[in-house]
Amino acid sequence: MKKVEVMLIDAHPGRSAILEQALSDAGYHITVRTARTDQLLQQVRETQPDVILIDIELPDRDTLEQLRDVGQNQPRPIVMFAERSDPETTAAALRAGVSAYVVDDLNPRRLQPIMEVAIARFREYQALRRELEETRNRLAERKVIEKAKGLLMAQRNLSEEEAYQALRKLAMDRNQRIGEVARTVTSLLEMLG
């Protein structure tokens, strides 16, 4: 079984060494160990870690923006350990894409379950995002099909079923999805008036 690759971000070398050892003991592999979060998106693109673990006193605005960029462009589980927090920072971290936000002293024995939960939560969230996007796409396609049917019904005096069958036949003849054909038909009929 492939070891999970971790990017470890911690400005304190002593604490970072303890975290690295705890991760190694739990079966994780450190791909990158860094103290900085600037250029984080570029580092993630280059190293392709499976998980990002960041240990920080209190995340600042720049760090959260870097994490948001990663979440939008190279999504992966992000585990953040913070020494202190406030409700606004916690909410901002979650909006930035942090999968697990843990406040308090880091206990190495808690690390593995926290990582597992963060990875599972991330996967679940990504599945929900994909499902939502697919649903939005189907709804948008359905709207285009309905519009094309309406235009065909009005301009060619067809019934709803005849308009749908005409779109379907055209899609099959062109080996295209019916939504693509509906977009083309809508554009042409609107252009012709």
C-alpha positions in Angstrom: 0.0 0.0 0.0 1.3 3.4 -1.0 2.3 5.7 1.8 0.4 9.0 2.0 2.6 11.8 1.0 2.5 14.8 3.4 3.6 18.4 2.9 4.6 19.6 6.4 4.5 23.3 7.1 5.9 24.5 10.4 8.1 27.5 11.3 9.4 25.9 14.4 12.2 23.3 13.6 11.9 21.4 16.9 8.1 21.0 16.7 8.4 20.2 13.0 10.9 17.4 13.8 8.5 15.9 16.4 5.6 16.1 13.9 7.7 14.5 11.2 8.6 11.6 13.5 5.0 11.2 14.6 3.9 11.1 10.9 6.6 8.7 10.0 5.6 6.4 12.9 2.0 6.5 11.8 3.0 5.4 8.3 3.0 8.7 6.4 5.8 10.0 4.2 7.0 13.6 4.3 7.3 14.8 0.7 8.2 18.4 1.6 9.0 20.1 4.9 8.9 23.9 4.8 8.6 26.8 7.2 6.9 29.1 4.7 3.4 29.4 3.2 4.2 31.9 0.5 4.3 30.3 -3.0 2.3 27.4 -1.5 0.2 26.7 -4.6 3.4 26.5 -6.7 5.0 24.1 -4.1 1.9 21.9 -4.1 1.8 21.8 -7.9 5.5 20.8 -8.0 5.4 18.1 -5.2 1.8 16.9 -5.4 1.4 15.9 -1.8 -1.6 13.8 -0.8 -2.2 15.9 2.4 -1.0 19.3 3.7 -0.3 19.5 7.4 0.3 23.0 8.7 1.3 23.8 12.3 1.0 27.4 13.1 0.4 29.7 16.1 -2.5 31.5 14.6 -3.2 31.6 10.8 -2.9 35.0 9.3 -4.8 36.4 6.3 -1.9 35.7 3.9 -1.7 32.0 5.0 -5.5 31.6 4.6 -5.4 33.2 1.1 -2.6 30.8 0.1 -4.7 27.8 1.4 -7.7 29.1 -0.4 -5.7 29.2 -3.7 -4.6 25.6 -3.1 -8.2 24.6 -2.3 -9.5 26.1 -5.6 -6.7 25.0 -7.9 -5.1 21.9 -6.3 -7.6 20.6 -3.8 -6.4 18.2 -1.2 -7.0 17.6 2.5 -5.5 20.3 4.7 -4.9 19.6 8.4 -4.2 22.7 10.5 -2.9 22.7 14.1 -3.1 26.1 15.7 -2.0 27.0 19.2 -4.8 29.5 19.6 -7.9 30.6 17.7 -11.0 32.7 17.7 -14.3 32.1 16.0 -13.6 34.3 13.0 -10.2 32.6 12.3 -11.7 29.2 12.6 -14.5 30.1 10.2 -12.0 31.7 7.8 -9.8 28.6 7.9 -12.8 26.3 7.0 -13.8 28.7 4.2 -10.2 28.5 2.9 -10.5 24.7 2.6 -9.1 23.4 5.8 -10.4 19.9 6.4 -9.4 19.6 10.1 -8.7 22.6 12.3 -7.3 21.5 15.7 -6.6 24.0 18.5 -4.5 22.9 21.4 -1.3 21.3 22.1 -0.5 18.6 19.5 -0.4 15.1 20.9 1.5 12.8 18.5 -0.9 9.9 19.5 -3.8 11.9 18.2 -2.2 12.6 14.9 -3.2 9.5 12.9 -6.9 9.6 13.7 -7.0 13.3 13.0 -5.3 12.7 9.6 -7.7 9.9 8.8 -10.8 11.9 9.6 -9.5 14.9 7.6 -8.8 12.7 4.5 -12.2 11.1 4.8 -14.0 14.4 5.3 -12.1 15.9 2.3 -13.1 13.0 0.0 -16.7 13.2 1.1 -16.7 17.0 0.5 -15.2 16.5 -3.0 -17.8 13.9 -3.9 -20.5 16.3 -2.8 -18.9 19.1 -4.9 -18.8 16.8 -8.0 -22.4 15.8 -7.4 -23.5 19.4 -7.1 -21.6 20.4 -10.2 -23.1 17.5 -12.2 -26.6 18.4 -11.0 -26.0 22.1 -12.0 -24.8 21.0 -15.4 -27.8 18.7 -16.0 -30.2 21.5 -14.9 -28.5 24.0 -17.2 -28.6 21.4 -20.1 -32.3 20.8 -19.3 -33.0 24.5 -19.6 -31.3 24.7 -22.9 -33.2 21.7 -24.2 -36.5 23.3 -23.0 -35.7 26.6 -24.7 -34.8 24.8 -28.0 -38.0 22.8 -27.9 -40.0 26.0 -27.3 -38.3 27.8 -30.2 -38.9 24.8 -32.5 -42.5 24.6 -31.4 -43.1 28.3 -32.1 -41.2 28.6 -35.4 -42.0 25.2 -37.0 -45.4 24.7 -35.4 -44.4 21.4 -33.8 -45.8 19.7 -30.7 -43.5 19.3 -27.7 -42.9 15.7 -28.4 -42.1 16.4 -32.1 -39.7 19.2 -31.1 -38.0 16.8 -28.7 -37.8 14.0 -31.2 -36.3 16.5 -33.8 -33.6 17.5 -31.3 -32.9 13.8 -30.4 -32.7 12.7 -34.1 -30.3 15.6 -34.9 -28.2 14.7 -31.9 -28.0 11.1 -32.9 -27.2 12.0 -36.6 -24.4 14.3 -35.4 -23.2 11.9 -32.7 -23.5 14.7 -30.1 -25.3 15.1 -26.8 -28.8 16.5 -27.0 -27.7 19.5 -24.9 -25.0 20.5 -27.4 -27.5 20.2 -30.3 -30.0 22.2 -28.3 -27.5 25.0 -27.8 -26.7 25.1 -31.5 -30.4 25.0 -32.5 -31.2 27.8 -30.0 -28.4 30.0 -31.3 -29.4 29.5 -34.9 -33.1 30.0 -34.4 -32.5 33.1 -32.3 -30.1 34.5 -34.9 -32.7 33.8 -37.7 -35.4 35.6 -35.7 
